C-alpha cells in the first residue's frame, strides 16, 4: 500500500476512533455553554427591561448601549470558545488517534514475526513513549 493510500486509510480509521471522543466533548461543551448562554440572556433582558424604566433618556440609552456591548462580547466569546474547542479536538485527535493506529499496525507486524519493520511517530505525538518501549520489545524478541 502506497503512502497516500495508507494516509487516507489511517485518517478514516482515526475518524472512527475519535468520533466518540469528539461527540462527548463537543456535546458537553455545547450543553454547558448553552445553559450559560440562556442564563446570561435572561439576565441581560432583565437588566435591559430595568434600564428602559429609567426616566432619564440619556442614562437609559447609555445603559442599553453598554448592555448591547456586553451581550456582543459574550456572544463573540462563546463562538470563539466553540471554534477553539473544535480546533483542539481535531489536534488532539491527530496526536492520539494517529499514533494508536500506527502502534496497532506495528504490533500486528510484531505478531507476524517481522521484527525489522521501522515505524516512526511524530516527535510531538502523545504516545511516543509507548512506541519506544515497543521498539525495545521488538529488539529483545529479535535477539531471542
Buried (B, 14 or more C-beta within 10 A) or exposed (E): EEEEEEEEEBEEBBEEBBEEBBEEBBEEBEEEBEEEBEEBEEEBEEBBEEBEEBEEEEEBEEBBEEBEEBBEEBEEEBEEBBEEBBEEBEEBBBBBBBBBBBBEBBEEBBEEEEBEEEEEBEEEBBBBEBBEEBBEEBEEEEEE
